[in-house]
Amino acid sequence: MNPLGQTNKESVFSQPEHALEALPPASITPDLHRPPAEPDPAGTAALPEPAAPGHEQGSKETAMTRLPLLATLLGLAGLLPFLASGFASVTHRAAWGMPALIGYGAVVLAFLGAVHWGLALAPQQQGAAKSQELERARLLLGVVPALVGWAALLVPARWAALILLIAGFIGTLVVEAAGHRRLVVPPGYMWLRWILSVAVVAILTTVLVLRLIGASITL
């Protein structure tokens, strides 16, 4: 006699055993031929591959290679007061020529230093590291040109004031060129600085030489 309850009981308890017997051997036995996975103590297996060195820096340099057209035009237009006051200084017809030349030169020197304060205080992009030495150098460079221009305004001798201005423009340009080689000064800004600085130093030197030798331009 086979009661219905006994048959169902045997079927229920025997089903897992039959199911295990039906599975292939590879699915229930470990693979003894596969070498064990080596531990990754540093946890670098899931990390993404780092970007190529200089890729982010190169993209920043490309973005700063060219200045806006307005900045270039305003920079070139800034030579006009140098030309006007310098010309007036050597004609002896305008008493305002030399004070205007020295005063404008001091203002422009202070402006050049302020550019580096702007670079030092600008917010850094995400992931960019700030160098304390670089920030100190930028802040220092931002102060020194203004002090040189201020000293030029206080010197009683006009020729000494012109020498201070010439030294200030040349010194600022030399330091900026060193920063450009270290890729901390934008290339687009640097080429404009070369053009403007050479022109300004030429104007100041011409006025200085003519005043020292006592020559003047007669109109």
C-alpha positions in Angstrom: 0.0 0.0 0.0 1.4 3.3 -1.0 -0.3 6.2 0.8 -0.4 9.4 -1.1 1.3 11.3 1.8 4.2 8.9 1.9 4.8 9.2 -1.9 4.8 13.0 -1.7 7.2 13.0 1.3 9.7 10.9 -0.5 9.5 13.0 -3.6 10.1 16.2 -1.7 13.1 15.0 0.2 14.6 13.2 -2.7 14.3 16.1 -5.2 17.4 18.1 -4.1 19.5 15.0 -4.3 18.3 14.2 -7.9 18.9 17.9 -8.8 22.4 17.7 -7.6 23.1 14.5 -9.4 21.8 16.1 -12.6 24.2 19.0 -12.5 27.5 18.7 -14.4 30.6 18.0 -12.3 32.3 21.2 -13.2 29.6 23.3 -11.6 29.8 21.8 -8.2 33.5 21.1 -7.9 36.2 23.8 -7.7 38.6 24.3 -10.6 41.9 22.9 -9.3 43.8 23.9 -12.3 43.0 27.7 -12.0 45.6 29.6 -10.0 44.2 31.6 -7.0 43.7 35.3 -7.5 46.5 37.4 -6.1 45.5 39.8 -3.4 45.5 43.6 -4.3 46.6 45.3 -1.0 46.7 48.7 -2.7 43.2 48.4 -4.1 44.3 49.7 -7.5 42.5 47.1 -9.6 39.3 49.1 -9.8 41.0 52.5 -10.3 40.8 54.2 -13.7 43.9 54.6 -15.7 45.6 58.0 -15.1 45.7 60.6 -17.8 48.8 61.1 -19.8 51.3 63.4 -18.1 51.0 67.0 -19.3 47.6 66.4 -21.0 45.7 68.7 -18.7 48.5 71.2 -18.6 48.8 71.2 -22.4 45.1 71.9 -22.8 45.4 74.9 -20.4 48.3 76.2 -22.4 46.4 75.8 -25.7 43.5 77.8 -24.2 45.8 80.6 -23.1 47.9 80.8 -26.2 45.9 83.7 -27.7 44.8 86.8 -25.9 41.4 88.3 -26.6 41.5 90.9 -29.5 40.4 93.7 -27.1 43.2 93.0 -24.7 45.7 93.2 -27.6 44.3 96.4 -28.9 44.2 98.0 -25.5 47.7 97.0 -24.8 49.0 98.5 -28.0 46.9 101.7 -27.4 48.7 102.0 -24.1 51.8 103.0 -26.0 50.2 106.2 -27.1 50.6 108.1 -23.8 54.3 107.1 -23.8 54.8 108.4 -27.3 52.9 111.7 -26.6 54.6 112.5 -23.3 58.0 111.3 -24.5 57.8 113.5 -27.5 56.7 116.5 -25.4 59.6 115.8 -23.0 62.2 116.4 -25.7 60.7 119.4 -27.5 60.9 121.7 -24.4 57.6 123.2 -25.5 55.5 121.4 -22.9 56.3 121.6 -19.2 53.9 118.7 -18.6 55.9 116.3 -20.8 58.4 114.8 -18.4 56.0 114.6 -15.3 53.4 112.9 -17.5 56.0 110.4 -18.8 57.3 109.5 -15.4 53.8 109.4 -13.9 52.4 107.2 -16.6 55.4 104.9 -16.5 54.8 104.4 -12.7 51.1 103.7 -13.3 51.9 101.1 -15.9 54.5 99.4 -13.7 51.9 99.1 -11.0 49.4 97.6 -13.5 52.0 95.0 -14.6 52.4 93.9 -11.0 48.6 93.7 -10.4 48.4 91.2 -13.3 50.4 88.7 -11.1 48.2 89.4 -8.1 45.3 88.4 -10.3 47.0 85.2 -11.3 47.9 84.4 -7.7 44.3 85.0 -6.4 42.5 83.3 -9.3 40.6 80.1 -8.2 42.4 76.9 -9.1 40.7 74.3 -11.3 39.6 71.1 -9.7 42.6 68.8 -9.2 45.2 71.5 -9.7 47.8 71.7 -7.0 48.8 75.0 -5.6 52.5 75.7 -5.0 53.2 77.9 -2.0 56.5 79.0 -3.5 54.8 80.0 -6.8 52.1 81.9 -5.0 54.7 83.8 -2.9 56.7 84.7 -6.0 53.6 86.0 -7.8 52.5 88.1 -4.9 56.1 89.5 -4.4 56.3 90.3 -8.1 53.0 92.1 -7.9 54.3 94.4 -5.2 57.8 95.2 -6.4 57.0 97.0 -9.7 54.6 99.3 -7.9 57.3 100.2 -5.4 59.8 101.0 -8.2 57.2 103.3 -9.8 56.5 105.0 -6.6 60.2 105.6 -6.0 60.5 107.1 -9.5 57.8 109.6 -8.6 59.7 110.6 -5.4 63.2 111.1 -7.0 63.9 114.8 -7.6 66.2 114.2 -10.6 64.3 113.4 -13.7 67.1 111.3 -15.2 67.2 109.2 -12.1 63.5 108.6 -12.3 63.8 107.5 -16.0 66.6 105.1 -15.0 64.4 103.6 -12.3 61.5 103.1 -14.7 63.7 101.5 -17.3 65.1 99.1 -14.7 61.6 98.3 -13.5 60.3 97.4 -16.9 63.4 95.3 -17.8 63.4 93.5 -14.4 59.7 92.7 -14.6 60.1 91.4 -18.1 63.0 89.2 -17.1 61.1 87.7 -14.2 58.0 87.1 -16.4 60.2 85.4 -19.1 61.5 83.0 -16.4 58.0 82.3 -15.3 57.0 81.6 -18.9 59.8 79.0 -19.2 58.3 77.3 -16.1 54.8 77.4 -17.8 53.3 79.7 -15.1 52.8 82.8 -17.3 50.4 82.5 -20.2 52.1 82.4 -23.6 49.6 84.8 -25.2 50.3 87.4 -22.5 54.0 86.9 -22.8 54.4 87.8 -26.5 52.4 91.0 -26.0 54.6 91.9 -23.0 57.7 91.5 -25.1 56.4 93.9 -27.7 55.1 96.5 -25.3 58.2 96.4 -23.0 60.7 96.8 -25.8 58.7 99.8 -27.1 58.4 101.4 -23.7 62.1 100.9 -22.8 63.1 102.3 -26.2 61.0 105.4 -25.6 62.3 106.0 -22.1 65.9 105.4 -23.2 65.6 107.8 -26.0 64.2 110.5 -23.8 66.9 109.8 -21.2 69.8 110.0 -23.7 68.5 113.2 -25.3 68.0 114.9 -21.9 71.4 113.9 -20.7 73.2 115.2 -23.7 71.1 118.3 -23.7 69.6 117.8 -27.1 66.1 118.6 -28.0 63.8 118.4 -31.0 62.9 121.8 -32.5 59.6 122.0 -34.3 
